[in-house]
Amino acid sequence: MQDKNLVKIKRQIQEIKQELQTIEEMRPGSLTRQYHFPREKKGAFYQISYTLNMKSHTDYVRKEFVNDLKQQIKDYRRFRKLTKRWIGLAIEYSKIIGHSPKF
């Protein structure tokens, strides 16, 4: 039973590694549309807000880069989800075998 669990965990980690290789550009943050005149909803512009090295940042984004940035944010979230899963599996694996694994 223990060997089946180890094989399953190793397979899942390998699948995560393969999926991580498909990720290209990524960027943390939230993209929002703001307005210079919010009441009239006029003068729209985009901003990305993110935290890096425990510092908050906000940058303006040109309209022509919005779609690319949305994909980068989506890929970053996917990266975070996959690495979190990988770490959980590695911890589970090490508990079964009694020491740190080498993948």
Backbone as CSV, one residue per row, in Angstrom:
resi,resn,N_x,N_y,N_z,CA_x,CA_y,CA_z,C_x,C_y,C_z
1,MET,0.830,-1.198,0.000,0.000,0.000,0.000,0.870,1.256,0.000
2,GLN,1.919,1.217,0.823,2.805,2.379,0.929,3.505,2.638,-0.412
3,ASP,3.942,1.565,-1.086,4.616,1.719,-2.376,3.688,2.312,-3.426
4,LYS,2.405,1.937,-3.413,1.444,2.480,-4.368,1.277,3.981,-4.152
5,ASN,1.233,4.392,-2.882,1.110,5.822,-2.580,2.339,6.589,-3.053
6,LEU,3.521,6.014,-2.859,4.752,6.683,-3.290,4.795,6.824,-4.808
7,VAL,4.397,5.781,-5.508,4.378,5.824,-6.969,3.372,6.877,-7.446
8,LYS,2.218,6.913,-6.803,1.184,7.881,-7.166,1.679,9.313,-6.944
9,ILE,2.312,9.545,-5.813,2.836,10.882,-5.507,3.907,11.279,-6.513
10,LYS,4.827,10.367,-6.817,5.878,10.669,-7.798,5.282,11.002,-9.160
11,ARG,4.254,10.259,-9.570,3.601,10.506,-10.854,2.948,11.883,-10.863
12,GLN,2.278,12.229,-9.766,1.626,13.536,-9.685,2.647,14.669,-9.734
13,ILE,3.774,14.487,-9.055,4.827,15.507,-9.079,5.389,15.650,-10.491
14,GLN,5.569,14.527,-11.183,6.067,14.578,-12.558,5.097,15.323,-13.465
15,GLU,3.802,15.099,-13.274,2.788,15.796,-14.063,2.820,17.297,-13.790
16,ILE,3.017,17.671,-12.540,3.121,19.088,-12.179,4.330,19.723,-12.865
17,LYS,5.467,19.026,-12.836,6.674,19.540,-13.487,6.444,19.769,-14.979
18,GLN,5.766,18.826,-15.614,5.488,18.961,-17.050,4.577,20.154,-17.314
19,GLU,3.581,20.324,-16.475,2.672,21.460,-16.668,3.381,22.787,-16.415
20,LEU,4.278,22.828,-15.439,5.034,24.052,-15.162,5.882,24.469,-16.359
21,GLN,6.349,23.495,-17.127,7.182,23.812,-18.289,6.398,24.513,-19.391
22,THR,5.083,24.447,-19.340,4.271,25.098,-20.375,4.020,26.575,-20.071
23,ILE,4.327,26.989,-18.864,4.089,28.380,-18.469,5.204,29.256,-19.022
24,GLU,4.812,30.346,-19.664,5.810,31.264,-20.210,5.878,32.515,-19.343
25,GLU,5.446,33.638,-19.859,5.510,34.876,-19.085,4.430,34.871,-18.008
26,MET,4.785,35.380,-16.835,3.810,35.467,-15.756,4.094,36.696,-14.916
27,ARG,3.047,37.140,-14.253,3.171,38.347,-13.445,2.126,38.307,-12.344
28,PRO,2.521,38.655,-11.118,1.539,38.692,-10.036,0.693,39.950,-10.116
29,GLY,-0.430,39.931,-9.460,-1.190,41.160,-9.321,-2.634,41.060,-9.728
30,SER,-3.277,42.217,-9.629,-4.668,42.379,-10.041,-4.740,43.531,-11.016
31,LEU,-5.469,43.296,-12.094,-5.634,44.317,-13.114,-7.020,44.933,-12.960
32,THR,-7.064,46.250,-12.890,-8.352,46.935,-12.733,-8.464,48.072,-13.742
33,ARG,-9.715,48.392,-14.073,-9.982,49.554,-14.911,-10.439,50.674,-13.985
34,GLN,-9.805,51.800,-14.114,-10.111,52.970,-13.303,-10.631,54.068,-14.227
35,TYR,-11.153,55.118,-13.621,-11.671,56.247,-14.405,-11.165,57.559,-13.817
36,HIS,-10.790,58.469,-14.707,-10.426,59.812,-14.264,-11.660,60.546,-13.741
37,PHE,-12.809,60.236,-14.336,-14.091,60.817,-13.921,-15.064,59.676,-13.630
38,PRO,-14.974,59.114,-12.427,-15.746,57.911,-12.113,-17.261,58.074,-12.197
39,ARG,-17.774,59.209,-11.816,-19.232,59.411,-11.854,-19.777,59.286,-13.270
40,GLU,-19.027,59.825,-14.220,-19.458,59.782,-15.617,-18.905,58.554,-16.351
41,LYS,-18.056,57.814,-15.668,-17.353,56.665,-16.272,-16.633,57.099,-17.554
42,LYS,-15.873,58.175,-17.430,-15.099,58.699,-18.555,-13.621,58.733,-18.188
43,GLY,-12.810,58.647,-19.214,-11.371,58.702,-18.993,-10.828,57.405,-18.422
44,ALA,-11.238,56.288,-19.004,-10.820,54.979,-18.487,-9.326,54.747,-18.691
45,PHE,-8.718,54.059,-17.719,-7.337,53.619,-17.811,-7.188,52.358,-16.966
46,TYR,-6.102,51.623,-17.190,-5.882,50.363,-16.488,-4.690,50.479,-15.552
47,GLN,-4.798,49.737,-14.436,-3.713,49.667,-13.467,-3.510,48.217,-13.052
48,ILE,-2.265,47.878,-12.783,-1.967,46.594,-12.157,-1.395,46.893,-10.781
49,SER,-1.906,46.186,-9.788,-1.421,46.326,-8.416,-0.885,44.975,-7.967
50,TYR,0.281,44.998,-7.346,0.894,43.754,-6.888,1.827,44.037,-5.722
51,THR,2.185,42.982,-5.026,3.141,43.065,-3.929,4.347,42.222,-4.295
52,LEU,5.523,42.803,-4.155,6.769,42.109,-4.437,7.780,42.498,-3.374
53,ASN,8.387,41.504,-2.775,9.354,41.733,-1.689,8.741,42.575,-0.571
54,MET,7.501,42.253,-0.247,6.755,42.901,0.825,6.516,44.394,0.577
55,LYS,6.585,44.809,-0.692,6.294,46.192,-1.049,5.169,46.205,-2.068
56,SER,4.224,47.096,-1.859,3.090,47.233,-2.755,3.459,48.134,-3.927
57,HIS,3.028,47.737,-5.121,3.316,48.505,-6.326,2.041,48.674,-7.145
58,THR,1.944,49.770,-7.835,0.860,50.006,-8.780,1.461,50.631,-10.021
59,ASP,1.148,50.046,-11.172,1.664,50.545,-12.447,0.507,50.784,-13.405
60,TYR,0.676,51.765,-14.256,-0.290,52.001,-15.319,-0.024,51.003,-16.445
61,VAL,-1.103,50.621,-17.133,-0.991,49.655,-18.227,-1.661,50.238,-19.460
62,ARG,-0.960,50.214,-20.579,-1.553,50.672,-21.838,-2.606,49.674,-22.302
63,LYS,-3.630,50.196,-22.913,-4.763,49.376,-23.351,-4.320,48.214,-24.245
64,GLU,-3.327,48.429,-25.086,-2.894,47.377,-26.012,-2.188,46.205,-25.321
65,PHE,-1.815,46.388,-24.054,-1.146,45.318,-23.314,-2.070,44.598,-22.327
66,VAL,-3.314,45.017,-22.240,-4.250,44.476,-21.249,-4.450,42.974,-21.421
67,ASN,-4.706,42.511,-22.639,-4.952,41.078,-22.853,-3.736,40.232,-22.511
68,ASP,-2.540,40.695,-22.899,-1.318,39.961,-22.553,-1.143,39.898,-21.041
69,LEU,-1.402,41.006,-20.384,-1.240,41.065,-18.941,-2.235,40.151,-18.224
70,LYS,-3.459,40.100,-18.722,-4.457,39.189,-18.138,-3.966,37.753,-18.206
71,GLN,-3.366,37.359,-19.334,-2.839,36.000,-19.473,-1.663,35.769,-18.536
72,GLN,-0.794,36.768,-18.381,0.349,36.642,-17.477,-0.111,36.467,-16.027
73,ILE,-1.135,37.190,-15.639,-1.680,37.076,-14.286,-2.302,35.692,-14.091
74,LYS,-3.026,35.235,-15.092,-3.634,33.908,-15.042,-2.555,32.826,-14.920
75,ASP,-1.479,32.960,-15.701,-0.382,31.994,-15.634,0.334,32.036,-14.298
76,TYR,0.463,33.209,-13.707,1.094,33.309,-12.390,0.259,32.572,-11.339
77,ARG,-1.054,32.734,-11.405,-1.933,32.045,-10.453,-1.850,30.539,-10.639
78,ARG,-1.767,30.122,-11.896,-1.603,28.690,-12.177,-0.271,28.181,-11.628
79,PHE,0.800,28.958,-11.798,2.114,28.614,-11.258,2.055,28.445,-9.746
80,ARG,1.422,29.401,-9.073,1.317,29.339,-7.614,0.535,28.101,-7.153
81,LYS,-0.545,27.808,-7.852,-1.372,26.653,-7.515,-0.580,25.355,-7.696
82,LEU,0.147,25.250,-8.804,0.931,24.043,-9.072,2.071,23.865,-8.074
83,THR,2.789,24.941,-7.766,3.899,24.810,-6.818,3.393,24.501,-5.408
84,LYS,2.263,25.058,-5.051,1.674,24.748,-3.745,1.325,23.262,-3.674
85,ARG,0.759,22.749,-4.755,0.415,21.324,-4.808,1.670,20.470,-4.745
86,TRP,2.717,20.865,-5.460,3.974,20.126,-5.474,4.566,20.057,-4.061
87,ILE,4.579,21.167,-3.373,5.111,21.211,-2.011,4.317,20.281,-1.091
88,GLY,2.998,20.314,-1.215,2.162,19.426,-0.407,2.456,17.962,-0.673
89,LEU,2.632,17.611,-1.933,2.963,16.231,-2.284,4.349,15.838,-1.771
90,ALA,5.307,16.746,-1.863,6.663,16.466,-1.380,6.663,16.234,0.131
91,ILE,5.869,17.010,0.852,5.766,16.819,2.305,5.121,15.468,2.616
92,GLU,4.062,15.154,1.888,3.388,13.867,2.075,4.347,12.710,1.795
93,TYR,5.104,12.825,0.727,6.092,11.807,0.354,7.137,11.628,1.453
94,SER,7.661,12.748,1.944,8.710,12.661,2.966,8.190,12.074,4.272
95,LYS,6.926,12.288,4.573,6.344,11.687,5.776,6.247,10.169,5.631
96,ILE,5.964,9.711,4.430,5.846,8.275,4.201,7.204,7.595,4.302
97,ILE,8.232,8.196,3.679,9.538,7.549,3.664,10.424,7.915,4.855
98,GLY,10.058,8.984,5.547,10.780,9.348,6.761,11.945,10.299,6.573
99,HIS,12.116,10.848,5.379,13.159,11.857,5.151,12.811,12.670,3.911
100,SER,13.673,13.639,3.599,13.420,14.521,2.452,13.652,13.784,1.141
101,PRO,12.719,13.916,0.198,12.883,13.248,-1.097,13.792,14.028,-2.039
102,LYS,14.313,13.331,-3.029,15.082,13.968,-4.104,14.358,13.672,-5.394
103,PHE,13.764,14.706,-5.959,12.992,14.522,-7.202,13.811,14.947,-8.365
